């Protein structure tokens, strides 16, 4: 029985870390990115992910509410976060101009 309890503790800790990461990521994104990606507003996602984080802290993993919070966190991580990252270039620095192809500029070096 102790092995099951330690597994539940590990899952609960992973769920708290996952929802905490999503909450921090949502807080660091710009407000206009949410509107540009045609997703809900930044305050909406901060409230939803904040509630999911608090519920994960309070309730055990076998309760119903953490499962709803997990679903909200997964929706943010799978749908909203990639759309926001796509707008900002994925966090990678851009090199060259927008007319650069794989072997150099498309516009003859202008």
N, C-alpha and C positions, 0 to 999 in steps of 0.2 A: 504493500500500500504506500510505502514511503517513496517508491519509484514513481508512482502515479502523481503523488503530491509534488515531487520535484519537477516532473514534466509539466504539470499545470502551472507551476511557478515560472518555469522557463518560457512557456507560451504566453503567460500574462506579461512578463517582462518584455518579450519581443513585441507584443501588441502595443504596449506603452511606448516603446522606442519608435515603432513604426508610425504611430499616430502623432508622436511628438515631432518626428522628422517632417511629416507632412504639414503640421501646424507651423513650424519654423520656416519651411519652404514657402508656404502660402504668405506668411508675413513679410518675407523678403522680396516678393515679387511686386512689381509696380501696379498701381491701381488701373492705369489705362491699358495695361496688357490684358487684363480680364475682359474689358469691353472690346478690345480689338480682336480677341480670340472668340468673341461671341459666347462667352461663358457667363455664369452668374457673377455678381460683383465680389470684390475682395472682402468687404465686411461679411457677406453671406458665407463665404468659405471659411473665414476666420471663426465665425460663430459656430458653424457646423463642426469644424475640426477641433475647436476648443472644447465643445461639449463632448465630442468623442474622446478626447484626451482625458477630460475629468472623469467621464464614466469609466474609462479603462483603469484609472487610478482607484476608483471607489469600489467598483463591483468586480467579483471574480469572473474568470473566463467562462464559466459554465452558465452565467446569467444571460438573459436575452438582450439586454441593452448593449453590452460590448460587441455583440455580433452586428447590430445596426451601425454602431460606430465604425466597425471594421469595414463594412460595406461602403460607408461614406468615405473613409480613408482610401479604399481601393479605387473608388470612382475618381477621387481627386488625383491619385498617383497615375492612373491609367489613361484618363481622359483629359483632365484639365492641365496637369503639369506638362505633358508633352506639347500641348497646344501653346502654352505660355513659353516654353523653351524654344519652340519653333519660331516664335516672333522675335525673340531676342538673339537668335543665332546659335542657340544651344550652349551658350557660355564659352564658346571658343573664340579666340581673337580672329578677326578677319584680316586677310592679307590681300593686297592688291585692290583693284577696283571691281565694280560690279560687272564690267565687260570682260574680265579676264576669263579665258578658257583654261583647259588643263595644260596647254603648252604655251600660253602667253595671251596677250590681249587680242580680242576678236576684232577690235576696231583699228588695227594697224598701228597701235602704239600711241594713239592720241590721248 
